[in-house]
Amino acid sequence: MAHLDLEEQEQLDQFKHFWNQYGGLVTWGLIVLMGVYAGWNGWQYWQRKQAAQATALYEEVERIAVSGDAARLDRALADMKDKFGRTAQAQQAALLVAAMHASAGRNDAARAALKWVAEEAGDEGYQALARLRLAGLLLDAKSYDDALKQLSGSFPAEFVALADDRRGDVYLAQGKKAEAAAEYRKAWQGLGEGNSYRRVVDVKLAALGITPTAGEKK
């Protein structure tokens, strides 16, 4: 027992020496870890709260859209952009507002909403969709150069063929049939055999006297 008591006393002395030398660092390390854990939980809670509030406001935008009140729609979108501009719900709301404005012939307002998504959205899919729709409105307005600017640069893989198709539309509207045909061919190849939109591109190519084949290079 005396041997055990001496061994325990030696271990205790070693621990005291260690604590005197490193205790402060250990304590601060634990404080930092606890702070990180608390911060993570707080951030998760804030994210959930933001998402819930953004969803509620998006649902309000949907209700206003049904009413057709353009002024209230713009105010609701502005509020959403101000409070929850980085959320997916804000980007969805802007796309919805743009669609409502475009269907009512308010193209300036529609372009403004789409431009915001194209420039500010954190999701590249929403950005791509906004750029494609914005290019379509600019095409309708005969702003061909601006439409092509929206279609320049890279697109996510699932939107590349759609961008090719839209560029073909712009070139065709400019009377550049060779350039249009080249873009439609790329779109046709990129869409793949099982894609229903490929039939639309088929019609566009047929109007130019072209029948594409699967073996063609893009």
TIMARMAR-643957 format. One record per residue: residue in three letters; y, x, z of N, C-alpha, C in turn. Coordinates in pm, whole numbers, plus 32768, in hexadecimal, padded with zeros to 4 digits. Example, Ala and Ser with C-alpha at 12.3 -4.5 7.8 and 13.67 -1.06 7.14 Angstrom:
2
{ALA,{7DC7,8527,830C},{7E3E,84CE,830C},{7EB6,8528,830C}}
{SER,{7F1F,8505,82C4},{7F96,8557,82CA},{8003,850A,8313}}
***
This chain:
218
{MET,{7F88,8053,8000},{8000,8000,8000},{807E,8057,8000}}
{ALA,{8076,80C8,804B},{80E8,8120,804F},{8105,8158,7FC6}}
{HIS,{8093,8175,7F7D},{80A3,81AA,7EF5},{80E9,8144,7E9D}}
{LEU,{80BF,80C3,7EAA},{80FC,8059,7E5B},{818E,8047,7E80}}
{ASP,{81AB,8050,7F01},{8236,803F,7F2D},{828E,80AC,7EF3}}
{LEU,{825B,8126,7EF3},{82A8,8196,7EBD},{82BC,8185,7E26}}
{GLU,{8252,8156,7DE1},{825B,8143,7D50},{82BF,80D6,7D2E}}
{GLU,{82B9,8069,7D7E},{8317,7FFB,7D67},{83A6,8028,7D82}}
{GLN,{83B6,807A,7DEC},{843B,80AA,7E0E},{8472,8104,7DA0}}
{GLU,{8416,8158,7D66},{843F,81B0,7CF9},{846A,815F,7C7E}}
{GLN,{841A,80F5,7C60},{843E,80A0,7BEF},{84C3,8059,7C06}}
{LEU,{84D7,802F,7C84},{8554,7FEC,7CA6},{85CA,804B,7C96}}
{ASP,{85B8,80C7,7CC4},{8622,812B,7CB6},{8640,8146,7C23}}
{GLN,{85D5,814C,7BD1},{85E8,8164,7B42},{8636,80F1,7B02}}
{PHE,{8614,8076,7B2B},{8659,8001,7AF4},{86EC,8003,7B1E}}
{LYS,{8707,8024,7B9C},{8792,802A,7BCB},{87E0,8092,7B7C}}
{HIS,{87A0,8106,7B64},{87E2,816E,7B16},{8800,813E,7A88}}
{PHE,{879A,80FC,7A4C},{87AE,80C7,79C6},{881F,805F,79C4}}
{TRP,{881E,8005,7A27},{8882,7F9A,7A29},{890E,7FD1,7A3F}}
{ASN,{8916,8035,7A97},{899A,8072,7AAF},{89D1,80B1,7A2F}}
{GLN,{8974,80E7,79DC},{899F,812D,7964},{89B5,80CD,78EF}}
{TYR,{895D,8069,78E4},{8960,8014,786C},{8974,7F7F,7889}}
{GLY,{8982,7F5C,7907},{898C,7ECF,792A},{89FF,7E87,78E6}}
{GLY,{8A71,7ECE,78DD},{8AE5,7E90,789D},{8ACA,7E6F,780B}}
{LEU,{8A8A,7ECC,77C6},{8A6B,7EB5,7738},{8A0A,7E40,7727}}
{VAL,{89A5,7E3C,777F},{8944,7DCE,7777},{8988,7D49,778E}}
{THR,{89E0,7D44,77F2},{8A26,7CC7,7811},{8A7B,7C9B,779B}}
{TRP,{8AC6,7CF9,7762},{8B1B,7CD5,76EF},{8AC6,7CAB,7677}}
{GLY,{8A53,7CED,7667},{89FA,7CC6,75FA},{89CA,7C37,7609}}
{LEU,{89A5,7C13,7684},{8979,7B89,769E},{89EA,7B26,7688}}
{ILE,{8A62,7B4C,76B0},{8AD6,7AF4,769D},{8AEE,7ADD,7608}}
{VAL,{8AE5,7B4A,75BA},{8AF9,7B3E,7529},{8A8F,7AE3,74EB}}
{LEU,{8A11,7AF7,7512},{89A5,7AA5,74DC},{89B8,7A12,7500}}
{MET,{89DF,79F8,757B},{89F7,796E,75A5},{8A6C,7933,7557}}
{GLY,{8AD3,7987,753E},{8B46,7956,74F2},{8B21,7935,7463}}
{VAL,{8ACC,798B,7427},{8A9F,7972,739E},{8A4F,78F1,7398}}
{TYR,{89F5,78DF,73F8},{89A2,7866,73FC},{89F8,77EA,740B}}
{ALA,{8A58,77F0,7469},{8AB1,777E,747D},{8B06,7764,7401}}
{GLY,{8B34,77D1,73C3},{8B84,77C2,734A},{8B35,7784,72D9}}
{TRP,{8AB6,77AC,72C9},{8A60,7774,7260},{8A4B,76DF,7277}}
{ASN,{8A2D,76BA,72F5},{8A1A,762C,7313},{8A9A,75DE,72F9}}
{GLY,{8B0C,761A,731E},{8B8B,75D6,7306},{8BA8,75C5,7272}}
{TRP,{8B88,762D,7225},{8B9E,7626,7194},{8B45,75BC,7156}}
{GLN,{8AC6,75B5,7182},{8A6A,7550,714E},{8A9C,74C4,716D}}
{TYR,{8ACF,74B1,71E8},{8B04,742F,7210},{8B7D,740C,71BB}}
{TRP,{8BD5,746F,71A5},{8C4D,7457,7154},{8C27,7432,70C6}}
{GLN,{8BC1,7476,708D},{8B93,745A,7006},{8B60,73CA,6FFC}}
{ARG,{8B10,73A2,705D},{8ADA,7319,705C},{8B4A,72B3,7068}}
{LYS,{8BAA,72CF,70BD},{8C1A,7273,70D0},{8C6D,7269,7050}}
{GLN,{8C88,72DD,7011},{8CD3,72DF,6F93},{8C8B,728D,6F28}}
{ALA,{8C08,72A2,6F1F},{8BBB,725B,6EB9},{8BBE,71C5,6ED0}}
{ALA,{8BB2,719B,6F4E},{8BB4,710B,6F6E},{8C3C,70CE,6F4C}}
{GLN,{8CA7,7115,6F71},{8D2E,70E1,6F55},{8D4A,70DF,6EBF}}
{ALA,{8D1E,7148,6E7A},{8D32,714E,6DE9},{8CE6,70DE,6DA3}}
{THR,{8C6D,70C2,6DD2},{8C1D,7056,6D96},{8C61,6FCF,6DAB}}
{ALA,{8C97,6FBA,6E22},{8CDC,6F3C,6E3D},{8D55,6F2B,6DE2}}
{LEU,{8D9F,6F97,6DCF},{8E15,6F90,6D79},{8DED,6F7E,6CE6}}
{TYR,{8D7F,6FBD,6CBD},{8D4E,6FA9,6C34},{8D29,6F17,6C1C}}
{GLU,{8CE9,6EDA,6C80},{8CC5,6E4D,6C73},{8D42,6DF5,6C67}}
{GLU,{8DAE,6E1E,6CAA},{8E2D,6DD8,6C9D},{8E64,6DE6,6C0F}}
{VAL,{8E58,6E5E,6BD6},{8E83,6E73,6B4B},{8E34,6E18,6AEE}}
{GLU,{8DB2,6E0B,6B06},{8D5E,6DB3,6AB3},{8D8E,6D23,6ABC}}
{ARG,{8DAF,6CF6,6B34},{8DDE,6C6B,6B45},{8E63,6C55,6AFC}}
{ILE,{8EBB,6CB6,6B06},{8F3D,6CA9,6AC3},{8F2A,6CAC,6A2B}}
{ALA,{8ECD,6CFE,69FD},{8EB3,6D06,696D},{8E89,6C7F,6935}}
{VAL,{8E39,6C37,697F},{8E0D,6BB2,6954},{8E84,6B54,6949}}
{SER,{8EE4,6B63,69A2},{8F5A,6B0B,69A1},{8FB7,6B27,692C}}
{GLY,{8FAF,6BA1,68F6},{9004,6BC5,6884},{9093,6BE8,68A8}}
{ASP,{90B0,6BFC,6927},{9137,6C1D,6954},{914D,6CB4,6940}}
{ALA,{9191,6CD8,68D4},{91A1,6D65,68B0},{91F2,6DB3,6918}}
{ALA,{925B,6D76,694D},{92AF,6DBD,69AE},{9261,6DDC,6A2E}}
{ARG,{9217,6D7A,6A60},{91C5,6D90,6AD9},{9158,6DF6,6ABD}}
{LEU,{9122,6DF3,6A44},{90B8,6E50,6A1E},{90EC,6EDF,6A23}}
{ASP,{9163,6EF5,69EE},{919E,6F7B,69EF},{91BE,6FA8,6A7D}}
{ARG,{91ED,6F4B,6AD0},{920D,6F6F,6B5B},{918D,6F94,6BA6}}
{ALA,{9123,6F48,6B90},{90A4,6F65,6BD5},{906D,6FEC,6BA9}}
{LEU,{9076,7009,6B28},{9046,7089,6AF7},{909A,70FC,6B2F}}
{ALA,{911E,70E9,6B31},{9175,7152,6B68},{9154,716C,6BFA}}
{ASP,{9138,7102,6C46},{9114,710F,6CD3},{9091,715D,6CE0}}
{MET,{9033,713D,6C89},{8FB1,717F,6C8E},{8FBC,7212,6C69}}
{LYS,{900A,7230,6C03},{901E,72BB,6BDB},{9061,730A,6C4A}}
{ASP,{90BE,72CB,6C90},{9107,730E,6CFB},{90AD,732B,6D73}}
{LYS,{9058,72CC,6D97},{9007,72D9,6E11},{8F7E,7317,6DF8}}
{PHE,{8F43,72F8,6D86},{8EB8,7322,6D6E},{8EA7,735E,6CE4}}
{GLY,{8F0A,73A9,6CB7},{8F0D,73D9,6C2D},{8E98,742F,6C05}}
{ARG,{8E54,7471,6C62},{8DE5,74CA,6C40},{8D5E,7484,6C45}}
{THR,{8D5C,7405,6C65},{8CDD,73BF,6C70},{8CB0,7387,6BE9}}
{ALA,{8C2E,7372,6BDE},{8BF8,7335,6B65},{8C2D,72A7,6B53}}
{GLN,{8C45,7262,6BC2},{8C76,71D9,6BB8},{8CFF,71D3,6B77}}
{ALA,{8D55,7234,6B94},{8DDA,7236,6B56},{8DD0,724D,6AC1}}
{GLN,{8D75,72A4,6A99},{8D64,72BF,6A0A},{8D29,7246,69C1}}
{GLN,{8CCA,7202,6A03},{8C93,7187,69CA},{8CFF,711C,69BF}}
{ALA,{8D52,7114,6A25},{8DBE,70B1,6A23},{8E1E,70CA,69B0}}
{ALA,{8E40,7149,6999},{8E9C,716A,692D},{8E60,7146,68A5}}
{LEU,{8DDE,715E,6894},{8D9C,7139,6817},{8D9B,70A1,6805}}
{LEU,{8D85,7058,6872},{8D88,6FC7,686B},{8E14,6F94,6848}}
{VAL,{8E78,6FCB,688A},{8F02,6FA2,6870},{8F27,6FC0,67DF}}
{ALA,{8EFF,7034,67AF},{8F1B,7058,6723},{8EDB,6FF3,66C4}}
{ALA,{8E5F,6FCD,66E0},{8E1A,6F6C,668A},{8E61,6EE5,668B}}
{MET,{8E8F,6EBA,6700},{8ED5,6E39,6709},{8F59,6E3E,66BD}}
{HIS,{8FA3,6EAA,66CC},{9021,6EB8,6684},{900A,6EBD,65ED}}
{ALA,{8FA6,6F08,65C2},{8F8A,6F14,6532},{8F62,6E8E,64F7}}
{SER,{8F10,6E42,6540},{8EE4,6DC0,650B},{8F58,6D5D,6500}}
{ALA,{8FC1,6D73,6550},{9037,6D1D,654D},{90A4,6D54,64F1}}
{GLY,{9086,6DC5,64AE},{90E7,6DFF,6453},{9151,6E53,6496}}
{ARG,{913F,6E72,6517},{919F,6EC6,655E},{9170,6F58,6551}}
{ASN,{917D,6F8E,64DA},{9140,7010,64BC},{9183,7084,6503}}
{ASP,{9206,707C,651A},{924A,70E9,6562},{9211,70F6,65F0}}
{ALA,{9200,7083,6632},{91CA,7084,66BA},{9139,70B2,66B9}}
{ALA,{90EE,7088,6654},{9062,70B2,6649},{9059,714A,6637}}
{ARG,{90AE,717F,65DF},{90AB,7210,65C8},{90D2,725D,6646}}
{ALA,{9130,7229,6690},{915B,726D,670B},{90E8,7275,6770}}
{ALA,{909E,7207,677F},{902E,7206,67DD},{8FC1,7266,67B0}}
{LEU,{8FA4,7267,672F},{8F3C,72C1,66FB},{8F66,7353,6704}}
{LYS,{8FE5,736D,66EC},{9018,73F6,66F5},{9007,742B,6783}}
{TRP,{901E,73D7,67E6},{900E,7402,6871},{8F7D,7429,688B}}
{VAL,{8F1F,73D8,685E},{8E92,73F9,6873},{8E6D,7479,6829}}
{ALA,{8E9A,7485,67AD},{8E79,74FB,675C},{8EAC,757B,679C}}
{GLU,{8F1B,7573,67E1},{8F59,75EC,6819},{8F37,7603,68AD}}
{GLU,{8F1D,7597,68F6},{8F11,75A4,6987},{8E86,7589,69BF}}
{ALA,{8E2F,754B,6972},{8DAC,7527,69A8},{8D5C,75A2,69CF}}
{GLY,{8D15,7598,6A3E},{8CC1,7606,6A69},{8C39,7605,6A26}}
{ASP,{8C15,7595,69EB},{8B93,7587,69A9},{8BA4,759B,6913}}
{GLU,{8B5B,75FB,68D9},{8B6D,7618,684B},{8B3D,75A6,67F1}}
{GLY,{8AE2,7554,6823},{8AB6,74E0,67D6},{8B26,747A,67C5}}
{TYR,{8B6D,745E,6833},{8BDF,7401,682B},{8C4D,743D,67D3}}
{GLN,{8C62,74BF,67E0},{8CC6,7500,678B},{8CA4,74F0,66F7}}
{ALA,{8C26,7508,66D6},{8BFB,74FD,664A},{8C0C,746F,6616}}
{LEU,{8BE4,740E,6667},{8BF1,7383,663E},{8C83,735E,6627}}
{ALA,{8CD9,738C,6681},{8D68,736F,6673},{8DA1,73B0,65F5}}
{ARG,{8D78,742C,65D8},{8DA9,7471,6560},{8D7D,7429,64E1}}
{LEU,{8D01,73F9,64DF},{8CD0,73B1,646A},{8D1C,732E,6455}}
{ARG,{8D31,72E5,64C3},{8D7A,7266,64B7},{8E0C,727D,6493}}
{LEU,{8E47,72E4,64CD},{8ED2,7304,64AF},{8EE0,732C,641D}}
{ALA,{8E82,737B,63EB},{8E85,73A1,635E},{8E7D,7326,6305}}
{GLY,{8E2D,72C2,632D},{8E24,7247,62DF},{8EA7,71FC,62DB}}
{LEU,{8EED,71F5,634B},{8F6F,71B0,634D},{8FD6,71FD,62FB}}
{LEU,{8FD2,7281,6303},{902F,72D2,62B4},{9011,72C5,621E}}
{LEU,{8F91,72B9,61FD},{8F6A,72A1,6172},{8FA3,721C,6140}}
{ASP,{8F96,71B6,6194},{8FCD,7133,616F},{9063,7139,6159}}
{ALA,{90A5,7191,61A6},{9136,719F,619C},{915E,7201,612E}}
{LYS,{90F9,7233,60E4},{9110,7294,6078},{9149,7319,60AB}}
{SER,{9132,7336,6129},{915B,73B7,6162},{90E4,7416,6153}}
{TYR,{90CA,743F,60D9},{904F,7487,60BA},{9046,750F,60FD}}
{ASP,{90B2,7559,60FD},{90B0,75DD,613A},{9095,75D4,61D0}}
{ASP,{90D4,7573,6211},{90BE,7561,62A0},{902E,7536,62BC}}
{ALA,{8FF8,74E2,6264},{8F6D,74B7,6274},{8F10,7530,626B}}
{LEU,{8F28,7586,620A},{8ED3,75FC,61FA},{8EE0,765C,6270}}
{LYS,{8F57,7662,62AD},{8F68,76B5,6323},{8F0E,7685,6395}}
{GLN,{8F03,7600,63A3},{8EAC,75CA,640B},{8E19,75EB,63F0}}
{LEU,{8DF8,75FF,6372},{8D6E,7619,634C},{8D4F,76AD,633E}}
{SER,{8DB1,7701,6358},{8D9B,7792,6351},{8D5E,77C3,63D4}}
{GLY,{8D31,783E,63D3},{8CF6,7874,644C},{8C68,7842,6461}}
{SER,{8C30,7865,64D4},{8BA4,7845,64EE},{8B94,77BA,652B}}
{PHE,{8B1E,7781,6516},{8AF6,7702,6552},{8A6D,7714,6594}}
{PRO,{8A4F,76C8,65FA},{89C7,76C9,662F},{8964,76A7,65C0}}
{ALA,{88EB,76D9,65CC},{8888,76CE,6560},{8875,763E,652F}}
{GLU,{8874,75DF,658C},{885A,7554,6565},{88CE,7513,651A}}
{PHE,{8942,7556,6516},{89B6,751F,64D2},{89DA,756A,6451}}
{VAL,{8994,75D6,6435},{89B8,762A,63C2},{89AF,75DD,633F}}
{ALA,{8941,7595,632A},{892F,754B,62AC},{8998,74DC,629F}}
{LEU,{89BC,749D,630D},{8A22,7435,6309},{8AAA,746F,62E4}}
{ALA,{8AC7,74E7,6316},{8B44,752A,62F1},{8B43,754E,625C}}
{ASP,{8ACF,757B,622A},{8AC3,7597,619A},{8ADF,7519,6149}}
{ASP,{8AA4,74AC,6172},{8AB7,742D,612B},{8B49,7402,612B}}
{ARG,{8B8A,7412,619E},{8C17,73E9,61A8},{8C70,7444,6153}}
{ARG,{8C4F,74C5,614F},{8C9A,751E,60F6},{8C89,74F4,6064}}
{GLY,{8C10,74CB,6042},{8BF9,7498,5FBB},{8C51,7421,5F9C}}
{ASP,{8C63,73C8,5FFD},{8CBA,7354,5FEA},{8D4A,737F,5FCF}}
{VAL,{8D77,73E3,601B},{8E01,7412,600B},{8E13,7451,5F80}}
{TYR,{8DB7,74A6,5F5A},{8DC0,74E6,5ED7},{8DBB,747F,5E66}}
{LEU,{8D66,741B,5E75},{8D5C,73B4,5E0E},{8DDF,7367,5E01}}
{ALA,{8E1E,7349,5E74},{8E9E,7303,5E73},{8F0A,7357,5E2E}}
{GLN,{8EFB,73DA,5E33},{8F5A,7435,5DF1},{8F38,7449,5D5D}}
{GLY,{8ECB,740E,5D31},{8EA2,741F,5CA7},{8E55,74A0,5C8D}}
{LYS,{8E2B,74E3,5CF7},{8DE0,7561,5CEA},{8D4B,7541,5CED}}
{LYS,{8D17,7517,5C7C},{8C8D,74E5,5C78},{8C25,7552,5C8F}}
{ALA,{8C3D,75C8,5C5B},{8BDC,7635,5C6E},{8BD0,765A,5D03}}
{GLU,{8C43,7665,5D46},{8C43,7685,5DD5},{8C03,7615,5E26}}
{ALA,{8C22,7599,5DFE},{8BE6,7527,5E44},{8B4F,7528,5E35}}
{ALA,{8B20,7540,5DBB},{8A90,7542,5DA2},{8A4B,75AE,5DF6}}
{ALA,{8A8A,7623,5E00},{8A50,7690,5E4F},{8A43,7669,5EE2}}
{GLU,{8AA8,7625,5F17},{8AA3,75FB,5FA3},{8A3B,758D,5FB8}}
{TYR,{8A34,7530,5F5A},{89D1,74C5,5F65},{8943,74FD,5F5F}}
{ARG,{892E,7561,5F09},{88AA,759F,5F02},{8884,75DE,5F89}}
{LYS,{88E4,7624,5FC6},{88C9,7660,6049},{88AA,75F5,60B0}}
{ALA,{88F7,7588,60AC},{88DF,751B,610A},{8854,74DF,60F6}}
{TRP,{8830,74CA,6076},{87AE,748F,6055},{873C,74E4,608A}}
{GLN,{8746,7566,6078},{86E0,75C2,60AA},{86DE,75C4,6142}}
{GLY,{8754,75C6,617E},{875B,75D1,620E},{872D,7556,6259}}
{LEU,{873C,74E2,621D},{8716,7466,6260},{867F,7456,626E}}
{GLY,{8635,748C,6211},{85A4,7484,621D},{856C,7402,61E9}}
{GLU,{84ED,7404,61C7},{84AE,7394,6181},{84AB,7314,61D3}}
{GLY,{849D,731E,6256},{8491,72A6,62A7},{8513,7268,62D4}}
{ASN,{8583,72A3,62AE},{8605,7272,62DC},{8637,7201,6282}}
{SER,{8655,718F,62BE},{867D,711A,626F},{8702,7131,6227}}
{TYR,{875A,7184,6260},{87DC,719B,6220},{87CC,71EB,619F}}
{ARG,{875B,722A,618E},{8745,7275,6112},{874F,721A,6097}}
{ARG,{8729,719B,60A7},{8731,713E,6036},{87C1,7127,600B}}
{VAL,{881D,712C,606C},{88AB,711D,604B},{88D8,7195,5FF7}}
{VAL,{88AC,720B,601E},{88D0,7283,5FD2},{888E,727E,5F48}}
{ASP,{8816,7247,5F40},{87D4,7234,5EBF},{882C,71E6,5E5F}}
{VAL,{8867,717A,5E92},{88BD,7125,5E40},{8937,7173,5E10}}
{LYS,{8972,71C3,5E69},{89E7,7211,5E44},{89C5,7277,5DD9}}
{LEU,{8952,72B7,5DE6},{8928,7318,5D82},{8907,72D3,5CFD}}
{ALA,{88C8,725F,5D05},{88A7,7215,5C8B},{8925,71F0,5C3F}}
{ALA,{898F,71CE,5C88},{8A0E,71AB,5C47},{8A49,7221,5BFD}}
{LEU,{8A1F,729A,5C26},{8A4D,7314,5BE2},{89E7,7343,5B7B}}
{GLY,{897F,72F1,5B66},{891A,7314,5B03},{88B8,737D,5B32}}
{ILE,{88A3,7386,5BB5},{884C,73EE,5BED},{87D7,73AE,5C37}}
{THR,{8760,73E1,5C1C},{86E9,73B8,5C67},{86B1,7433,5CAE}}
{PRO,{86C8,7440,5D30},{869C,74B9,5D76},{8605,74B9,5D8C}}
{THR,{85CD,752E,5DA0},{853F,753B,5DBF},{8532,758C,5E3E}}
{ALA,{84C2,7578,5E82},{84AF,75B7,5F07},{84AA,764E,5EFE}}
{GLY,{8488,7685,5E8A},{847C,7716,5E7E},{84FF,775C,5E67}}
{GLU,{856C,7710,5E57},{85EE,7750,5E3D},{861C,77A2,5EB4}}
{LYS,{8664,780C,5E97},{86A3,7858,5F02},{8727,7816,5F26}}
{LYS,{874E,7826,5FA3},{87CC,77EC,5FD0},{8841,7835,5F8F}}
***
